[in-house]
Amino acid sequence: MILLLFFVFQIPKNTDEEKTPNLVPTKENIKHALQWLVKDCQAGDSLVFYFSGHGLRQPDFKNDELDGYDETICPLDFRTEGMILDNDLNTTLVRPLTRGVTLHAIVDACHSGTILDLPYVYDTKRKNWIDNHPPSGTEKGTRGGFAVCISACQDDKLAADTSAFKGKVMKGAMTFSFIEAIKRNPNRMSYGALLDSMQNTINQVNPGNCFKVKLQKLLRCNTIPEPLLSSSEKFDVSSTIFKL
């Protein structure tokens, strides 16, 4: 993913990254990095947040979630410092976005479906948008900007690391399928085409012949979940071009 962001999308690289202590992915460092990402954003800015790691969920006590659970990402020190909730990501990354600013979040983690708490979720089977506004009525949208999140799975699903794509090398299925989709269509591709391409890559390694549960368990035929698209606003996924 690093090579894709640097060389295909030409996102500037921090050459001191590995030597800088404040870039170790602790909770505090991640929070500071998220604040830095949106600070002083202005019309024409295109922001990218990529996370590949562990994700969990916990009971929601603010009536913000349709399914009753907050989704979270796990920083390096989450066992001592706690997780970063979807509420926090929404407040830090989404709410500050003003008109003309675009944010793309690419999150390869378990339970990451609505990790930004965006108001709309796309149903790839019915080809329409599902309302994901919180029951509490809390505002979760932008201040005129545009936020999109591509997640590894639905909120109640587990993301997959697998060696099925490249032999013995373990890779995040969502990240791998995203990279492959961009490689196949580097110049002009709609959001719908991106999702279809990612799903086609995943389908190539999903166990198509393990029909019975007992046989699935015996052969360890675990199905890789399909990626999920959510957004701060509805749009035509078949005609809107994906661009970081």
Beta strands, then each sheet from edge to edge (+ up, - down):
strand 1: 46-52
strand 2: 55-59
strand 3: 69-73
strand 4: 84-85
strand 5: 102-108
strand 6: 120-123
strand 7: 128-131
strand 8: 146-151
strand 9: 161-166
strand 10: 169-172
strand 11: 228-231
sheet 1: 1+ 5+ 8+ 11- 6+ 7-
sheet 2: 2+ 3- 4+
sheet 3: 9+ 10-
end
